[in-house]
Amino acid sequence: MDFAYDARTEELREKLLAFMDAHVYPAETVAEEQRARLASPWDTPPVVEELKAEAKRQGLWNLFLPDAEYGAGLTNLQYAPLAEITGRSPHLAPTALNCAAPDTGNMELLAQFGDEAQKKQWLEPLLAGEIRSAFAMTEPEVASSDATNIETRIRRDGDSYVVDGRKWYISGAMNPDCTIFIVMGKTDPDGADPRRQQSMILVPRDTPGVEVRRAMRVYGYEDHYHGGHAEVVFDGVRVPASHLIGEEGGGFAIAQARLGPGRIHHCMRLIGMAERAVELMCRRAVTRTAFGKTLAQQGVVQNWIADARVTIEQLRLLVLKTAWLMDTVGNRGAHTEIQAIKIATPRAVVDIIDKAVQAHGAGGVSQDFPLAELWAAARTLKLADGPDEVHQRSLARRELKKYL
């Protein structure tokens, strides 16, 4: 096997690494200072818009979309090392490149399943970075890891659909630039096939009956850069029937198609988060002294660093293999590997970041280093896009089928 990056990937890696050094890392402190002066903590700091303009200028824009009509036309294998680099600054870099969730998944969904009018009205401004979006699926009253549990109703009424339901942890919804929700609900709650009961529909934020009720915290953090995670109520929300995405009963299949690329994107960025944690741990280890020796001379810290390097290399190879399979045999053909990386990557990266926190002592849990927020983000991904246990259950069933 050839593990070398191709010429285009290497060119983009060099440009992106330079962009991170020259623009993104210096902007991290600036963004925090600017946010403290904003009228609302959900407004976008001016430096973020400057980063977006510079990324566009350098051709580092919409790298995640494999369709050249909409994005850079990169394969998953080409995009993987680029997404890893953005994971080193997960709050700024993906947004700067218009490669941040949930917009990425929503753009992929609209590109694949939206009609021409929906693409014109919503996909084009998302691709241009002019608006933001949210994907409203998770509900507080049911186990949303099983999508057949969704209780939100999408009821046909003449030339309209009426949406009623309560969602929470709807990423991006607190951002004032979030102008469109993709809502998953049931159009046929009594249908015989539980996977044909759901549909997806576009709901503009300013539609009467849409209430963004509150921001939900994640381990005490409010994710301002990605627009927060909101509780949203849809109370008699009426939208044109033309806002339905695809056909009635197609929501479950659309959700599965959307989540496949999203899972690998998260894993790519997680590796970048782990790399930054190791870098911070090493820098700390060579500059801090305890009990007469630097931390770098302490055997336990050396073990943490060595184990982290081995783990990162293993994870990267598994993610790259998965990306290659998605390119060659499709998402369905790579189903086992997608589940494997979704299980393995957050679990391992949480441990690596935790060791980096330990090496920093009190500083590791403080706001003076990015480690605490990195840990919270990585730990959350053991739940997001399906809890680990759901993927373990499905993966085990696939393995057992070989012996039945």
Buried (B, 14 or more C-beta within 10 A) or exposed (E): EEEEBEEEBEEBBEBBEEBBEEBBBEBBEBBBEBBEEEEEEBBBBEBBEBBBEBBBEBEBBBBBBBEEEBBBBBBBBBBBBBBBBBBBBBBBBBBBBBBBBBBBBBBBBBBEBBEEEBBEBBBEBBBEBEBBBBBBBBBEEBEBBEBBEBBBBBBBEEEBBBBBBBBBBBBBBBBEBBBBBBBBBBBBBEBEEBBBBBBBBBBBBEBEBBBBEEBBEBEEBBBBBBBBBBBBBBEEBBBEEBBBBBEBBBBBBBBBBBBBBBBBBBBBBBBBBBBBBBEBBBEBBEEBEEEEEBBBBBEEBEEBBEBBBEBBEEBBEBBBBBBBBBBEEEBEEBBEBBBBBBBBBBBBBBBBBBBBBBBBEEBBBEEEBBBBBBBBBBBBBBBBBBBBEBBBEEBEEEEEEEEE
